[in-house]
Amino acid sequence: MSGSALIMYATSNDGITLRAALSGELDLADADEVRDNLAAAASASTYRFLQIDVSDVTLIDSYALGALVSVRNSAAAAGVTVTLVNPSPPVLKAIQVTGLAEVFGLP
């Protein structure tokens, strides 16, 4: 990726969950590439769930948050449920301000 965001993937033992971990700054510079990468992983897999761990995201802007909503929507069209897990303080604040907690499976 061109900026500072990084995605790492891991498969789960349950056979139906793909896990992705994002780290670094997620902003305009990386949002499109992160969106495309996650959406492709969701649609190309046989998994039913995509869990995106955002505990190591140090910054997220509105464009990047929109990219995650787009991932959620394209994955849903492919029959894959997307949830965000372990939101870092910046991610949690952005989600609370925008009212997207339910969209991402957060309380």
Secondary structure, DSSP 8 states (H G I E B T S, - for coil): --SS-EEEEEE-TTSSEEEEEEEEEESHHHHHHHHHHHHHHHHHSS-SEEEEEEEEEEEE-HHHHHHHHHHHHHHHHTT-EEEEES--HHHHHHHHHHT-TTTTT--
